[in-house]
Amino acid sequence: MMKEVLENGPIVVSFEPDYLFMHYRSGIYHSVGNTWLTRGERKPVWTKVDHSVVLVGWGIDEESQTKYWILQNSWGANWGDNGFFKMIRGIDHLGIESICESGIPYAVSIN
């Protein structure tokens, strides 16, 4: 995912937000809801997702050393951090690293 964003620009990723997600304002989002991670279970073979966002970058919080994704939501600039949010990276949180899409456009001339 990082290589694709670095080489070709933003990609679409999907995840299953919990009810607290709509209230996000700042920081690194990490759900405390009932997930396979919080229950201590193995990652499921199939991950349900129902929301897509644009992955535009990544970083590491200097203080906590927590890795995160930088994402743009579709809910406008009044939501989150001016329409963007950070989500914990590297643990497939809420399925964010399970389903992503990218493509390289090309033009075809039809005469």
GROMACS elastic network, one bead per residue, 0.5 to 0.9 nm:
[ bonds ]
;  ai    aj funct       b0    kb
    1     4     6  0.51764   500
    1     5     6  0.62822   500
    1     6     6  0.85573   500
    1    11     6  0.80339   500
    1    55     6  0.87697   500
    1    97     6  0.81566   500
    1   100     6  0.78717   500
    2     5     6  0.52443   500
    2     6     6  0.60326   500
    2     7     6  0.85173   500
    2    57     6  0.76055   500
    2    58     6  0.78128   500
    3     6     6  0.50698   500
    3     7     6  0.59795   500
    3     8     6  0.82256   500
    4     7     6  0.52609   500
    4     8     6  0.55821   500
    4     9     6  0.68386   500
    4    10     6  0.78787   500
    4    11     6  0.76542   500
    4   102     6  0.77485   500
    5     8     6  0.53959   500
    5    10     6  0.51213   500
    5    11     6  0.64554   500
    5    55     6  0.76750   500
    5    56     6  0.68086   500
    5    57     6  0.70689   500
    5   102     6  0.88938   500
    6     9     6  0.59945   500
    6    10     6  0.82103   500
    6    57     6  0.81514   500
    8    11     6  0.85253   500
    8   102     6  0.86653   500
    8   103     6  0.85790   500
    8   104     6  0.77146   500
    9    55     6  0.88870   500
    9    56     6  0.72099   500
    9   102     6  0.89940   500
   10    54     6  0.63285   500
   10    55     6  0.54773   500
   10    57     6  0.76973   500
   10   102     6  0.79902   500
   11    53     6  0.84923   500
   11    54     6  0.56649   500
   11    55     6  0.53575   500
   11    56     6  0.70804   500
   11   100     6  0.69501   500
   11   101     6  0.59791   500
   11   102     6  0.51878   500
   11   103     6  0.81855   500
   12    52     6  0.65886   500
   12    53     6  0.57777   500
   12    55     6  0.60511   500
   12    99     6  0.85172   500
   12   100     6  0.55125   500
   12   101     6  0.51681   500
   12   102     6  0.65714   500
   13    51     6  0.84567   500
   13    52     6  0.55537   500
   13    53     6  0.56070   500
   13    54     6  0.61340   500
   13    55     6  0.64288   500
   13    71     6  0.89329   500
   13    96     6  0.62976   500
   13    97     6  0.73684   500
   13    98     6  0.82316   500
   13    99     6  0.58563   500
   13   101     6  0.64105   500
   14    49     6  0.59830   500
   14    50     6  0.68685   500
   14    51     6  0.54561   500
   14    53     6  0.63057   500
   14    54     6  0.86465   500
   14    94     6  0.88847   500
   14    95     6  0.70964   500
   14    96     6  0.56533   500
   14    97     6  0.79740   500
   14    98     6  0.78117   500
   14    99     6  0.56783   500
   14   100     6  0.63639   500
   14   101     6  0.88292   500
   15    47     6  0.84244   500
   15    48     6  0.74755   500
   15    50     6  0.62110   500
   15    51     6  0.55851   500
   15    52     6  0.64949   500
   15    53     6  0.83965   500
   15    93     6  0.80913   500
   15    94     6  0.54310   500
   15    97     6  0.80616   500
   15    98     6  0.80465   500
   15    99     6  0.75649   500
   16    47     6  0.84021   500
   16    48     6  0.63765   500
   16    50     6  0.54364   500
   16    51     6  0.61851   500
   16    52     6  0.88242   500
   16    93     6  0.89493   500
   16    94     6  0.52696   500
   16    95     6  0.64707   500
   16    96     6  0.78150   500
   17    20     6  0.79061   500
   17    21     6  0.59552   500
   17    22     6  0.83968   500
   17    31     6  0.83931   500
   17    49     6  0.78785   500
   17    50     6  0.76391   500
   17    51     6  0.69844   500
   17    94     6  0.65908   500
   18    21     6  0.56655   500
   18    22     6  0.82004   500
   18    31     6  0.71080   500
   18    32     6  0.89991   500
   18    33     6  0.69080   500
   18    34     6  0.88256   500
   18    94     6  0.82855   500
   19    22     6  0.65269   500
   19    23     6  0.81881   500
   19    33     6  0.85102   500
   20    23     6  0.55646   500
   20    24     6  0.70564   500
   20    31     6  0.74871   500
   20    32     6  0.88918   500
   20    33     6  0.84398   500
   21    24     6  0.53855   500
   21    29     6  0.78852   500
   21    31     6  0.78419   500
   22    25     6  0.88270   500
   22    79     6  0.80040   500
   22    80     6  0.82348   500
   23    79     6  0.81404   500
   23    80     6  0.75681   500
   24    27     6  0.83469   500
   24    29     6  0.73952   500
   24    79     6  0.75450   500
   24    80     6  0.52577   500
   24    81     6  0.81541   500
   24    85     6  0.77517   500
   25    79     6  0.70388   500
   25    81     6  0.56499   500
   25    82     6  0.87376   500
   25    85     6  0.77837   500
   26    29     6  0.78686   500
   26    80     6  0.62693   500
   26    81     6  0.57418   500
   26    84     6  0.88981   500
   26    85     6  0.68303   500
   26    86     6  0.77001   500
   27    81     6  0.87543   500
   27    85     6  0.76421   500
   27    86     6  0.65224   500
   27    87     6  0.83587   500
   28    61     6  0.85746   500
   28    66     6  0.82933   500
   28    67     6  0.87960   500
   28    68     6  0.67390   500
   28    69     6  0.85555   500
   28    85     6  0.74122   500
   28    87     6  0.51049   500
   28    88     6  0.59773   500
   29    68     6  0.86153   500
   29    85     6  0.74589   500
   29    86     6  0.58704   500
   29    88     6  0.61511   500
   30    87     6  0.63691   500
   30    88     6  0.59714   500
   30    93     6  0.74571   500
   30    94     6  0.88730   500
   31    34     6  0.84027   500
   31    35     6  0.84806   500
   31    38     6  0.89080   500
   31    93     6  0.80464   500
   31    94     6  0.79848   500
   32    35     6  0.81567   500
   32    38     6  0.71342   500
   33    38     6  0.72361   500
   34    37     6  0.80775   500
   34    38     6  0.60497   500
   34    39     6  0.68060   500
   35    38     6  0.52199   500
   35    39     6  0.61375   500
   35    40     6  0.85637   500
   35    41     6  0.85729   500
   35    93     6  0.88152   500
   35    94     6  0.74597   500
   36    39     6  0.51240   500
   36    40     6  0.61482   500
   36    41     6  0.50438   500
   36    42     6  0.67369   500
   36    43     6  0.64847   500
   36    44     6  0.76829   500
   36    94     6  0.88714   500
   37    40     6  0.51743   500
   37    41     6  0.60668   500
   37    42     6  0.75449   500
   37    43     6  0.74995   500
   37    91     6  0.86140   500
   37    93     6  0.78289   500
   37    94     6  0.87919   500
   38    41     6  0.77567   500
   41    44     6  0.83290   500
   43    46     6  0.85467   500
   43    47     6  0.84871   500
   43    92     6  0.87788   500
   44    47     6  0.63808   500
   46    98     6  0.88080   500
   47    94     6  0.82333   500
   47    95     6  0.60202   500
   47    98     6  0.71984   500
   47    99     6  0.85092   500
   48    94     6  0.85791   500
   48    95     6  0.73855   500
   49    52     6  0.81734   500
   49    94     6  0.78594   500
   49    95     6  0.67820   500
   49    96     6  0.84467   500
   49    99     6  0.82652   500
   52    73     6  0.78420   500
   52    74     6  0.83867   500
   52   100     6  0.89549   500
   53    71     6  0.65388   500
   53    72     6  0.58621   500
   53    73     6  0.50962   500
   53    74     6  0.67329   500
   54    70     6  0.86268   500
   54    71     6  0.54600   500
   54    72     6  0.51082   500
   54    73     6  0.66878   500
   54    74     6  0.84741   500
   55    58     6  0.83488   500
   55    69     6  0.70910   500
   55    70     6  0.61470   500
   55    72     6  0.65577   500
   56    69     6  0.79021   500
   56    70     6  0.57715   500
   56    71     6  0.56036   500
   56    72     6  0.70922   500
   57    68     6  0.88105   500
   57    69     6  0.59968   500
   57    71     6  0.70069   500
   58    67     6  0.76279   500
   58    68     6  0.56470   500
   58    70     6  0.51053   500
   58    71     6  0.84380   500
   58    86     6  0.82328   500
   58    89     6  0.81449   500
   59    66     6  0.84663   500
   59    67     6  0.59246   500
   59    68     6  0.54666   500
   59    69     6  0.64899   500
   59    70     6  0.74594   500
   59    86     6  0.89815   500
   59    89     6  0.88263   500
   60    63     6  0.87964   500
   60    64     6  0.82770   500
   60    65     6  0.57222   500
   60    66     6  0.54584   500
   60    68     6  0.59920   500
   60    69     6  0.87492   500
   61    64     6  0.56765   500
   61    66     6  0.52127   500
   61    67     6  0.64164   500
   61    68     6  0.76090   500
   62    65     6  0.53165   500
   62    66     6  0.77298   500
   63    66     6  0.81098   500
   64    67     6  0.88393   500
   66    88     6  0.70894   500
   66    89     6  0.79100   500
   67    87     6  0.84688   500
   67    88     6  0.59484   500
   67    89     6  0.51697   500
   67    90     6  0.71565   500
   68    86     6  0.59578   500
   68    87     6  0.52167   500
   68    90     6  0.78040   500
   69    85     6  0.81786   500
   69    86     6  0.53828   500
   69    87     6  0.52115   500
   69    88     6  0.63233   500
   69    89     6  0.56265   500
   69    90     6  0.89840   500
   70    84     6  0.71133   500
   70    85     6  0.59613   500
   70    87     6  0.68122   500
   71    83     6  0.86975   500
   71    84     6  0.55378   500
   71    85     6  0.53730   500
   71    86     6  0.61250   500
   71    87     6  0.76541   500
   72    75     6  0.88640   500
   72    83     6  0.59656   500
   72    85     6  0.63983   500
   72    86     6  0.88305   500
   73    76     6  0.71642   500
   73    77     6  0.88748   500
   73    79     6  0.82802   500
   73    80     6  0.84114   500
   73    83     6  0.57243   500
   73    84     6  0.58220   500
   73    85     6  0.73904   500
   74    77     6  0.87519   500
   74    83     6  0.72492   500
   74    84     6  0.88881   500
   75    78     6  0.76689   500
   75    79     6  0.61715   500
   75    80     6  0.87596   500
   75    83     6  0.66010   500
   76    79     6  0.59316   500
   76    80     6  0.87158   500
   76    82     6  0.74779   500
   76    83     6  0.51766   500
   76    84     6  0.87626   500
   77    80     6  0.74842   500
   77    81     6  0.75177   500
   77    84     6  0.77832   500
   78    81     6  0.78433   500
   78    82     6  0.58770   500
   78    83     6  0.63328   500
   79    82     6  0.61867   500
   79    83     6  0.51652   500
   79    84     6  0.77333   500
   80    83     6  0.53326   500
   80    84     6  0.58522   500
   80    85     6  0.60012   500
   81    84     6  0.50314   500
   81    85     6  0.59090   500
   81    86     6  0.88524   500
   82    85     6  0.83484   500
   86    89     6  0.88674   500
   87    93     6  0.79633   500
   87    96     6  0.85988   500
   88    91     6  0.75102   500
   88    92     6  0.84282   500
   88    93     6  0.68324   500
   89    92     6  0.69705   500
   89    93     6  0.72909   500
   89    96     6  0.84592   500
   89    97     6  0.81723   500
   90    93     6  0.77597   500
   90    97     6  0.77292   500
   91    94     6  0.88940   500
   91    95     6  0.87134   500
   91    96     6  0.87381   500
   91    97     6  0.78058   500
   92    95     6  0.50425   500
   92    96     6  0.53704   500
   92    98     6  0.65203   500
   93    96     6  0.57043   500
   93    97     6  0.73068   500
   94    97     6  0.83569   500
   94    98     6  0.89052   500
   95    98     6  0.51421   500
   95    99     6  0.70539   500
   96    99     6  0.66109   500
   96   100     6  0.79089   500
   97   100     6  0.69788   500
